[in-house]
Amino acid sequence: MRKSAVRRATNLSIDPHLMEEAKALSINASRAAEEGIARAVSEEKSRRWKEENREAIDSWNKWVEENGLPLAKYRMF
């Protein structure tokens, strides 16, 4: 997440009891929402990348199963 990003006002629908608890705990709801959205975006990007590249990943894993790790003879452990 970019720390210097310009912020834009927006409307969100949030459970009022949750907002009351956040306020009582001095939680910055805007910042918490932004962090949650950033995390959700990152997780979705990761999920999509894995899905888009599943064929290549599966192919590589199959190759390693059949042939072993490349350069394994140079491993120190």
N, C-alpha and C positions, 0 to 999 in steps of 0.2 A: 504494500500500500504506500502510495506517495504521501509523505508527511506534509508537503507544501501545497497540496492540491487545493484549488479554490473550492469552497463548499457551496452547495446550492440548496436552498430551502425546499423541502418536499413534505408531503403529507403521508403518514403511515397510520394504519389502523392497528392498535395494540391493546391487548387486554388491560382494562383500567386497573384491575387489582395488581397486575404485574408492574404497571407504571407507578402505583402507590408504593409498592415495595422498593422499587428502584430509587424513587425519590427519598424514601426513609433511610436508605442505605447510602445516600449521596452518590449514586451512580449516574454518570453523565449518559443519559439515554441516547443522545445523538451519536456520541462516540461509540457506545456499545453496539448500536444498530449498524453503524458503519463497519465496525470490526466484524460483526456477524455476517454482514452481506459480503465483505471482502473474503472471508473464510469460505462462504458458500460458493462464491464465484471461483475461487481457487480450486476447491474440491470438484466442482463441475467441469472445469477445464481439464483437470487431471483425469477424471473419469472418461471424458470424451477423447482425450489423447490416447488413453489405453485402449478404448474401443476402436478408434481409427487405426491403431497400430497393432491390434491383436494378432493379425495374420503374420506380421513380421516377427513379433515376439514369440509366438508359438513356433514359427519356423526356426528361429535361433535356438530356442530351448530344445527342440527336437535334434538339431545339429549337435548341440553340446552333449545330449544324452548318447548319441551315436558315436561321437568322436572325442569327447572329453573337452576340457577347457583348452583353448589355444594358449600356448606358452606355459602350460602347466609344469613342464620340466624345469622351468626357471623359478618356480615358487620356492620360497625359503621356509615354508611351514608344511 
